[in-house]
Amino acid sequence: MANEDELKGKLKEGVGKVTGDDSKELEGKAQGFFGKAKDAVENAVDDAAEKVNDVVDKFKDKDKDKK
């Protein structure tokens, strides 16, 4: 799913193409790439947090079994 930066970037890129403004088109592409990178980082953080939570849950379960 596209985030706000990706959508704004696509819009700027389109405006740049239609108006012949190369700098606006390039700015839009850069903003779109930034949005994709931001999504990738957020996904990596979510994945890491999920793995950490799984490990913590396993330790909690082992601790409960000992009692």
PDB file of N, CA, C and O in Angstrom:
ATOM      1  N   MET A   1       0.855  -1.183   0.000  1.00  0.00           N
ATOM      2  CA  MET A   1       0.000   0.000   0.000  1.00  0.00           C
ATOM      3  C   MET A   1       0.896   1.239   0.000  1.00  0.00           C
ATOM      4  O   MET A   1       1.875   1.318   0.742  1.00  0.00           O
ATOM      5  N   ALA A   2       0.548   2.173  -0.824  1.00  0.00           N
ATOM      6  CA  ALA A   2       1.350   3.393  -0.943  1.00  0.00           C
ATOM      7  C   ALA A   2       1.093   4.314   0.250  1.00  0.00           C
ATOM      8  O   ALA A   2      -0.040   4.479   0.703  1.00  0.00           O
ATOM      9  N   ASN A   3       2.173   4.902   0.739  1.00  0.00           N
ATOM     10  CA  ASN A   3       2.012   5.852   1.832  1.00  0.00           C
ATOM     11  C   ASN A   3       1.878   7.270   1.267  1.00  0.00           C
ATOM     12  O   ASN A   3       1.910   7.478   0.054  1.00  0.00           O
ATOM     13  N   GLU A   4       1.733   8.215   2.156  1.00  0.00           N
ATOM     14  CA  GLU A   4       1.504   9.604   1.754  1.00  0.00           C
ATOM     15  C   GLU A   4       2.651  10.151   0.901  1.00  0.00           C
ATOM     16  O   GLU A   4       2.418  10.841  -0.091  1.00  0.00           O
ATOM     17  N   ASP A   5       3.886   9.842   1.290  1.00  0.00           N
ATOM     18  CA  ASP A   5       5.032  10.333   0.526  1.00  0.00           C
ATOM     19  C   ASP A   5       5.054   9.762  -0.881  1.00  0.00           C
ATOM     20  O   ASP A   5       5.365  10.472  -1.838  1.00  0.00           O
ATOM     21  N   GLU A   6       4.727   8.482  -1.013  1.00  0.00           N
ATOM     22  CA  GLU A   6       4.704   7.872  -2.344  1.00  0.00           C
ATOM     23  C   GLU A   6       3.634   8.529  -3.219  1.00  0.00           C
ATOM     24  O   GLU A   6       3.872   8.813  -4.393  1.00  0.00           O
ATOM     25  N   LEU A   7       2.469   8.763  -2.644  1.00  0.00           N
ATOM     26  CA  LEU A   7       1.374   9.373  -3.412  1.00  0.00           C
ATOM     27  C   LEU A   7       1.707  10.805  -3.829  1.00  0.00           C
ATOM     28  O   LEU A   7       1.480  11.202  -4.971  1.00  0.00           O
ATOM     29  N   LYS A   8       2.246  11.566  -2.887  1.00  0.00           N
ATOM     30  CA  LYS A   8       2.634  12.944  -3.215  1.00  0.00           C
ATOM     31  C   LYS A   8       3.731  12.959  -4.274  1.00  0.00           C
ATOM     32  O   LYS A   8       3.735  13.802  -5.170  1.00  0.00           O
ATOM     33  N   GLY A   9       4.659  12.013  -4.156  1.00  0.00           N
ATOM     34  CA  GLY A   9       5.736  11.919  -5.130  1.00  0.00           C
ATOM     35  C   GLY A   9       5.219  11.622  -6.515  1.00  0.00           C
ATOM     36  O   GLY A   9       5.657  12.235  -7.489  1.00  0.00           O
ATOM     37  N   LYS A  10       4.286  10.682  -6.617  1.00  0.00           N
ATOM     38  CA  LYS A  10       3.697  10.350  -7.921  1.00  0.00           C
ATOM     39  C   LYS A  10       2.969  11.565  -8.499  1.00  0.00           C
ATOM     40  O   LYS A  10       3.044  11.823  -9.700  1.00  0.00           O
ATOM     41  N   LEU A  11       2.271  12.302  -7.650  1.00  0.00           N
ATOM     42  CA  LEU A  11       1.554  13.488  -8.102  1.00  0.00           C
ATOM     43  C   LEU A  11       2.529  14.533  -8.631  1.00  0.00           C
ATOM     44  O   LEU A  11       2.326  15.087  -9.712  1.00  0.00           O
ATOM     45  N   LYS A  12       3.592  14.803  -7.864  1.00  0.00           N
ATOM     46  CA  LYS A  12       4.595  15.776  -8.310  1.00  0.00           C
ATOM     47  C   LYS A  12       5.263  15.318  -9.601  1.00  0.00           C
ATOM     48  O   LYS A  12       5.498  16.117 -10.507  1.00  0.00           O
ATOM     49  N   GLU A  13       5.563  14.037  -9.674  1.00  0.00           N
ATOM     50  CA  GLU A  13       6.196  13.495 -10.871  1.00  0.00           C
ATOM     51  C   GLU A  13       5.285  13.686 -12.088  1.00  0.00           C
ATOM     52  O   GLU A  13       5.741  14.075 -13.163  1.00  0.00           O
ATOM     53  N   GLY A  14       4.005  13.410 -11.901  1.00  0.00           N
ATOM     54  CA  GLY A  14       3.036  13.595 -12.992  1.00  0.00           C
ATOM     55  C   GLY A  14       2.917  15.043 -13.414  1.00  0.00           C
ATOM     56  O   GLY A  14       2.877  15.347 -14.606  1.00  0.00           O
ATOM     57  N   VAL A  15       2.859  15.939 -12.440  1.00  0.00           N
ATOM     58  CA  VAL A  15       2.773  17.371 -12.740  1.00  0.00           C
ATOM     59  C   VAL A  15       4.024  17.808 -13.502  1.00  0.00           C
ATOM     60  O   VAL A  15       3.943  18.579 -14.459  1.00  0.00           O
ATOM     61  N   GLY A  16       5.171  17.311 -13.071  1.00  0.00           N
ATOM     62  CA  GLY A  16       6.415  17.646 -13.743  1.00  0.00           C
ATOM     63  C   GLY A  16       6.431  17.169 -15.189  1.00  0.00           C
ATOM     64  O   GLY A  16       6.898  17.885 -16.074  1.00  0.00           O
ATOM     65  N   LYS A  17       5.927  15.968 -15.431  1.00  0.00           N
ATOM     66  CA  LYS A  17       5.878  15.436 -16.791  1.00  0.00           C
ATOM     67  C   LYS A  17       4.942  16.263 -17.669  1.00  0.00           C
ATOM     68  O   LYS A  17       5.279  16.604 -18.803  1.00  0.00           O
ATOM     69  N   VAL A  18       3.771  16.578 -17.136  1.00  0.00           N
ATOM     70  CA  VAL A  18       2.772  17.321 -17.911  1.00  0.00           C
ATOM     71  C   VAL A  18       3.255  18.730 -18.227  1.00  0.00           C
ATOM     72  O   VAL A  18       3.052  19.228 -19.334  1.00  0.00           O
ATOM     73  N   THR A  19       3.886  19.363 -17.265  1.00  0.00           N
ATOM     74  CA  THR A  19       4.319  20.752 -17.459  1.00  0.00           C
ATOM     75  C   THR A  19       5.711  20.862 -18.073  1.00  0.00           C
ATOM     76  O   THR A  19       6.156  21.957 -18.419  1.00  0.00           O
ATOM     77  N   GLY A  20       6.399  19.727 -18.208  1.00  0.00           N
ATOM     78  CA  GLY A  20       7.755  19.765 -18.743  1.00  0.00           C
ATOM     79  C   GLY A  20       8.785  20.275 -17.748  1.00  0.00           C
ATOM     80  O   GLY A  20       9.883  20.675 -18.134  1.00  0.00           O
ATOM     81  N   ASP A  21       8.431  20.260 -16.472  1.00  0.00           N
ATOM     82  CA  ASP A  21       9.324  20.732 -15.409  1.00  0.00           C
ATOM     83  C   ASP A  21      10.142  19.554 -14.893  1.00  0.00           C
ATOM     84  O   ASP A  21       9.686  18.788 -14.044  1.00  0.00           O
ATOM     85  N   ASP A  22      11.361  19.420 -15.421  1.00  0.00           N
ATOM     86  CA  ASP A  22      12.219  18.288 -15.058  1.00  0.00           C
ATOM     87  C   ASP A  22      12.550  18.263 -13.574  1.00  0.00           C
ATOM     88  O   ASP A  22      12.635  17.187 -12.983  1.00  0.00           O
ATOM     89  N   SER A  23      12.740  19.426 -12.961  1.00  0.00           N
ATOM     90  CA  SER A  23      13.097  19.447 -11.545  1.00  0.00           C
ATOM     91  C   SER A  23      11.920  18.981 -10.683  1.00  0.00           C
ATOM     92  O   SER A  23      12.124  18.296  -9.680  1.00  0.00           O
ATOM     93  N   LYS A  24      10.701  19.342 -11.060  1.00  0.00           N
ATOM     94  CA  LYS A  24       9.511  18.898 -10.317  1.00  0.00           C
ATOM     95  C   LYS A  24       9.333  17.385 -10.485  1.00  0.00           C
ATOM     96  O   LYS A  24       8.967  16.688  -9.539  1.00  0.00           O
ATOM     97  N   GLU A  25       9.594  16.889 -11.689  1.00  0.00           N
ATOM     98  CA  GLU A  25       9.494  15.454 -11.945  1.00  0.00           C
ATOM     99  C   GLU A  25      10.527  14.692 -11.106  1.00  0.00           C
ATOM    100  O   GLU A  25      10.209  13.669 -10.499  1.00  0.00           O
ATOM    101  N   LEU A  26      11.738  15.188 -11.079  1.00  0.00           N
ATOM    102  CA  LEU A  26      12.799  14.562 -10.290  1.00  0.00           C
ATOM    103  C   LEU A  26      12.489  14.630  -8.791  1.00  0.00           C
ATOM    104  O   LEU A  26      12.725  13.675  -8.051  1.00  0.00           O
ATOM    105  N   GLU A  27      11.960  15.765  -8.366  1.00  0.00           N
ATOM    106  CA  GLU A  27      11.571  15.910  -6.951  1.00  0.00           C
ATOM    107  C   GLU A  27      10.504  14.883  -6.590  1.00  0.00           C
ATOM    108  O   GLU A  27      10.542  14.291  -5.512  1.00  0.00           O
ATOM    109  N   GLY A  28       9.563  14.676  -7.487  1.00  0.00           N
ATOM    110  CA  GLY A  28       8.513  13.681  -7.252  1.00  0.00           C
ATOM    111  C   GLY A  28       9.061  12.274  -7.168  1.00  0.00           C
ATOM    112  O   GLY A  28       8.655  11.492  -6.309  1.00  0.00           O
ATOM    113  N   LYS A  29       9.988  11.950  -8.063  1.00  0.00           N
ATOM    114  CA  LYS A  29      10.605  10.627  -8.027  1.00  0.00           C
ATOM    115  C   LYS A  29      11.348  10.421  -6.707  1.00  0.00           C
ATOM    116  O   LYS A  29      11.251   9.362  -6.087  1.00  0.00           O
ATOM    117  N   ALA A  30      12.083  11.434  -6.292  1.00  0.00           N
ATOM    118  CA  ALA A  30      12.840  11.343  -5.032  1.00  0.00           C
ATOM    119  C   ALA A  30      11.893  11.151  -3.853  1.00  0.00           C
ATOM    120  O   ALA A  30      12.164  10.339  -2.968  1.00  0.00           O
ATOM    121  N   GLN A  31      10.801  11.881  -3.834  1.00  0.00           N
ATOM    122  CA  GLN A  31       9.843  11.757  -2.733  1.00  0.00           C
ATOM    123  C   GLN A  31       9.205  10.367  -2.741  1.00  0.00           C
ATOM    124  O   GLN A  31       8.967   9.781  -1.685  1.00  0.00           O
ATOM    125  N   GLY A  32       8.933   9.850  -3.927  1.00  0.00           N
ATOM    126  CA  GLY A  32       8.381   8.502  -4.029  1.00  0.00           C
ATOM    127  C   GLY A  32       9.348   7.447  -3.512  1.00  0.00           C
ATOM    128  O   GLY A  32       8.950   6.533  -2.789  1.00  0.00           O
ATOM    129  N   PHE A  33      10.631   7.575  -3.884  1.00  0.00           N
ATOM    130  CA  PHE A  33      11.642   6.645  -3.384  1.00  0.00           C
ATOM    131  C   PHE A  33      11.782   6.749  -1.873  1.00  0.00           C
ATOM    132  O   PHE A  33      11.947   5.739  -1.189  1.00  0.00           O
ATOM    133  N   PHE A  34      11.714   7.973  -1.349  1.00  0.00           N
ATOM    134  CA  PHE A  34      11.781   8.174   0.101  1.00  0.00           C
ATOM    135  C   PHE A  34      10.621   7.449   0.780  1.00  0.00           C
ATOM    136  O   PHE A  34      10.804   6.804   1.812  1.00  0.00           O
ATOM    137  N   GLY A  35       9.445   7.557   0.204  1.00  0.00           N
ATOM    138  CA  GLY A  35       8.280   6.881   0.768  1.00  0.00           C
ATOM    139  C   GLY A  35       8.443   5.372   0.776  1.00  0.00           C
ATOM    140  O   GLY A  35       8.084   4.711   1.751  1.00  0.00           O
ATOM    141  N   LYS A  36       8.985   4.818  -0.311  1.00  0.00           N
ATOM    142  CA  LYS A  36       9.210   3.371  -0.372  1.00  0.00           C
ATOM    143  C   LYS A  36      10.243   2.943   0.663  1.00  0.00           C
ATOM    144  O   LYS A  36      10.085   1.912   1.318  1.00  0.00           O
ATOM    145  N   ALA A  37      11.296   3.734   0.808  1.00  0.00           N
ATOM    146  CA  ALA A  37      12.333   3.416   1.788  1.00  0.00           C
ATOM    147  C   ALA A  37      11.760   3.465   3.203  1.00  0.00           C
ATOM    148  O   ALA A  37      12.064   2.617   4.042  1.00  0.00           O
ATOM    149  N   LYS A  38      10.936   4.464   3.447  1.00  0.00           N
ATOM    150  CA  LYS A  38      10.319   4.604   4.764  1.00  0.00           C
ATOM    151  C   LYS A  38       9.441   3.387   5.072  1.00  0.00           C
ATOM    152  O   LYS A  38       9.452   2.881   6.194  1.00  0.00           O
ATOM    153  N   ASP A  39       8.692   2.926   4.089  1.00  0.00           N
ATOM    154  CA  ASP A  39       7.869   1.730   4.267  1.00  0.00           C
ATOM    155  C   ASP A  39       8.729   0.508   4.581  1.00  0.00           C
ATOM    156  O   ASP A  39       8.392  -0.295   5.451  1.00  0.00           O
ATOM    157  N   ALA A  40       9.839   0.380   3.864  1.00  0.00           N
ATOM    158  CA  ALA A  40      10.722  -0.758   4.070  1.00  0.00           C
ATOM    159  C   ALA A  40      11.289  -0.763   5.489  1.00  0.00           C
ATOM    160  O   ALA A  40      11.373  -1.814   6.125  1.00  0.00           O
ATOM    161  N   VAL A  41      11.674   0.401   5.978  1.00  0.00           N
ATOM    162  CA  VAL A  41      12.214   0.502   7.336  1.00  0.00           C
ATOM    163  C   VAL A  41      11.127   0.175   8.362  1.00  0.00           C
ATOM    164  O   VAL A  41      11.375  -0.555   9.322  1.00  0.00           O
ATOM    165  N   GLU A  42       9.938   0.708   8.159  1.00  0.00           N
ATOM    166  CA  GLU A  42       8.843   0.428   9.082  1.00  0.00           C
ATOM    167  C   GLU A  42       8.524  -1.066   9.112  1.00  0.00           C
ATOM    168  O   GLU A  42       8.271  -1.630  10.176  1.00  0.00           O
ATOM    169  N   ASN A  43       8.537  -1.706   7.941  1.00  0.00           N
ATOM    170  CA  ASN A  43       8.273  -3.145   7.887  1.00  0.00           C
ATOM    171  C   ASN A  43       9.362  -3.935   8.600  1.00  0.00           C
ATOM    172  O   ASN A  43       9.069  -4.901   9.304  1.00  0.00           O
ATOM    173  N   ALA A  44      10.607  -3.533   8.422  1.00  0.00           N
ATOM    174  CA  ALA A  44      11.719  -4.213   9.088  1.00  0.00           C
ATOM    175  C   ALA A  44      11.609  -4.073  10.606  1.00  0.00           C
ATOM    176  O   ALA A  44      11.853  -5.033  11.338  1.00  0.00           O
ATOM    177  N   VAL A  45      11.246  -2.895  11.075  1.00  0.00           N
ATOM    178  CA  VAL A  45      11.078  -2.667  12.513  1.00  0.00           C
ATOM    179  C   VAL A  45       9.937  -3.521  13.053  1.00  0.00           C
ATOM    180  O   VAL A  45      10.062  -4.127  14.117  1.00  0.00           O
ATOM    181  N   ASP A  46       8.835  -3.570  12.328  1.00  0.00           N
ATOM    182  CA  ASP A  46       7.697  -4.393  12.758  1.00  0.00           C
ATOM    183  C   ASP A  46       8.076  -5.874  12.822  1.00  0.00           C
ATOM    184  O   ASP A  46       7.717  -6.574  13.770  1.00  0.00           O
ATOM    185  N   ASP A  47       8.804  -6.344  11.806  1.00  0.00           N
ATOM    186  CA  ASP A  47       9.233  -7.741  11.788  1.00  0.00           C
ATOM    187  C   ASP A  47      10.155  -8.047  12.967  1.00  0.00           C
ATOM    188  O   ASP A  47      10.011  -9.078  13.625  1.00  0.00           O
ATOM    189  N   ALA A  48      11.087  -7.159  13.223  1.00  0.00           N
ATOM    190  CA  ALA A  48      12.024  -7.363  14.334  1.00  0.00           C
ATOM    191  C   ALA A  48      11.281  -7.371  15.667  1.00  0.00           C
ATOM    192  O   ALA A  48      11.559  -8.204  16.529  1.00  0.00           O
ATOM    193  N   ALA A  49      10.347  -6.458  15.835  1.00  0.00           N
ATOM    194  CA  ALA A  49       9.579  -6.397  17.083  1.00  0.00           C
ATOM    195  C   ALA A  49       8.765  -7.669  17.274  1.00  0.00           C
ATOM    196  O   ALA A  49       8.648  -8.179  18.389  1.00  0.00           O
ATOM    197  N   GLU A  50       8.211  -8.174  16.194  1.00  0.00           N
ATOM    198  CA  GLU A  50       7.428  -9.406  16.279  1.00  0.00           C
ATOM    199  C   GLU A  50       8.316 -10.585  16.696  1.00  0.00           C
ATOM    200  O   GLU A  50       7.914 -11.409  17.518  1.00  0.00           O
ATOM    201  N   LYS A  51       9.512 -10.658  16.130  1.00  0.00           N
ATOM    202  CA  LYS A  51      10.434 -11.744  16.494  1.00  0.00           C
ATOM    203  C   LYS A  51      10.864 -11.640  17.955  1.00  0.00           C
ATOM    204  O   LYS A  51      10.946 -12.649  18.655  1.00  0.00           O
ATOM    205  N   VAL A  52      11.135 -10.429  18.408  1.00  0.00           N
ATOM    206  CA  VAL A  52      11.506 -10.237  19.811  1.00  0.00           C
ATOM    207  C   VAL A  52      10.357 -10.648  20.719  1.00  0.00           C
ATOM    208  O   VAL A  52      10.572 -11.314  21.731  1.00  0.00           O
ATOM    209  N   ASN A  53       9.152 -10.259  20.368  1.00  0.00           N
ATOM    210  CA  ASN A  53       7.985 -10.628  21.179  1.00  0.00           C
ATOM    211  C   ASN A  53       7.800 -12.140  21.216  1.00  0.00           C
ATOM    212  O   ASN A  53       7.430 -12.693  22.251  1.00  0.00           O
ATOM    213  N   ASP A  54       8.056 -12.817  20.087  1.00  0.00           N
ATOM    214  CA  ASP A  54       7.949 -14.278  20.065  1.00  0.00           C
ATOM    215  C   ASP A  54       8.943 -14.913  21.030  1.00  0.00           C
ATOM    216  O   ASP A  54       8.597 -15.844  21.758  1.00  0.00           O
ATOM    217  N   VAL A  55      10.169 -14.415  21.037  1.00  0.00           N
ATOM    218  CA  VAL A  55      11.193 -14.947  21.935  1.00  0.00           C
ATOM    219  C   VAL A  55      10.809 -14.693  23.388  1.00  0.00           C
ATOM    220  O   VAL A  55      10.939 -15.581  24.230  1.00  0.00           O
ATOM    221  N   VAL A  56      10.341 -13.498  23.683  1.00  0.00           N
ATOM    222  CA  VAL A  56       9.928 -13.166  25.052  1.00  0.00           C
ATOM    223  C   VAL A  56       8.777 -14.064  25.484  1.00  0.00           C
ATOM    224  O   VAL A  56       8.757 -14.545  26.617  1.00  0.00           O
ATOM    225  N   ASP A  57       7.821 -14.292  24.592  1.00  0.00           N
ATOM    226  CA  ASP A  57       6.688 -15.158  24.919  1.00  0.00           C
ATOM    227  C   ASP A  57       7.150 -16.586  25.206  1.00  0.00           C
ATOM    228  O   ASP A  57       6.615 -17.237  26.103  1.00  0.00           O
ATOM    229  N   LYS A  58       8.138 -17.080  24.454  1.00  0.00           N
ATOM    230  CA  LYS A  58       8.654 -18.432  24.693  1.00  0.00           C
ATOM    231  C   LYS A  58       9.291 -18.527  26.077  1.00  0.00           C
ATOM    232  O   LYS A  58       9.108 -19.518  26.784  1.00  0.00           O
ATOM    233  N   PHE A  59      10.038 -17.494  26.457  1.00  0.00           N
ATOM    234  CA  PHE A  59      10.656 -17.498  27.785  1.00  0.00           C
ATOM    235  C   PHE A  59       9.594 -17.433  28.877  1.00  0.00           C
ATOM    236  O   PHE A  59       9.726 -18.087  29.912  1.00  0.00           O
ATOM    237  N   LYS A  60       8.554 -16.660  28.656  1.00  0.00           N
ATOM    238  CA  LYS A  60       7.469 -16.580  29.641  1.00  0.00           C
ATOM    239  C   LYS A  60       6.782 -17.931  29.782  1.00  0.00           C
ATOM    240  O   LYS A  60       6.463 -18.360  30.891  1.00  0.00           O
ATOM    241  N   ASP A  61       6.556 -18.599  28.654  1.00  0.00           N
ATOM    242  CA  ASP A  61       5.915 -19.902  28.683  1.00  0.00           C
ATOM    243  C   ASP A  61       6.775 -20.921  29.421  1.00  0.00           C
ATOM    244  O   ASP A  61       6.253 -21.730  30.189  1.00  0.00           O
ATOM    245  N   LYS A  62       8.104 -20.889  29.194  1.00  0.00           N
ATOM    246  CA  LYS A  62       9.009 -21.797  29.903  1.00  0.00           C
ATOM    247  C   LYS A  62       8.995 -21.529  31.394  1.00  0.00           C
ATOM    248  O   LYS A  62       9.045 -22.455  32.204  1.00  0.00           O
ATOM    249  N   ASP A  63       8.925 -20.240  31.755  1.00  0.00           N
ATOM    250  CA  ASP A  63       8.904 -19.858  33.165  1.00  0.00           C
ATOM    251  C   ASP A  63       7.622 -20.366  33.827  1.00  0.00           C
ATOM    252  O   ASP A  63       7.660 -20.828  34.968  1.00  0.00           O
ATOM    253  N   LYS A  64       6.488 -20.287  33.125  1.00  0.00           N
ATOM    254  CA  LYS A  64       5.220 -20.775  33.673  1.00  0.00           C
ATOM    255  C   LYS A  64       5.254 -22.276  33.870  1.00  0.00           C
ATOM    256  O   LYS A  64       4.709 -22.787  34.848  1.00  0.00           O
ATOM    257  N   ASP A  65       5.899 -22.999  32.939  1.00  0.00           N
ATOM    258  CA  ASP A  65       5.987 -24.455  33.031  1.00  0.00           C
ATOM    259  C   ASP A  65       6.811 -24.894  34.237  1.00  0.00           C
ATOM    260  O   ASP A  65       6.568 -25.962  34.799  1.00  0.00           O
ATOM    261  N   LYS A  66       7.782 -24.077  34.638  1.00  0.00           N
ATOM    262  CA  LYS A  66       8.625 -24.421  35.781  1.00  0.00           C
ATOM    263  C   LYS A  66       7.879 -24.278  37.106  1.00  0.00           C
ATOM    264  O   LYS A  66       8.245 -24.924  38.088  1.00  0.00           O
ATOM    265  N   LYS A  67       6.859 -23.459  37.148  1.00  0.00           N
ATOM    266  CA  LYS A  67       6.142 -23.188  38.402  1.00  0.00           C
ATOM    267  C   LYS A  67       5.105 -24.207  38.703  1.00  0.00           C
ATOM    268  O   LYS A  67       4.422 -24.111  39.722  1.00  0.00           O
TER     269      LYS A  67
END
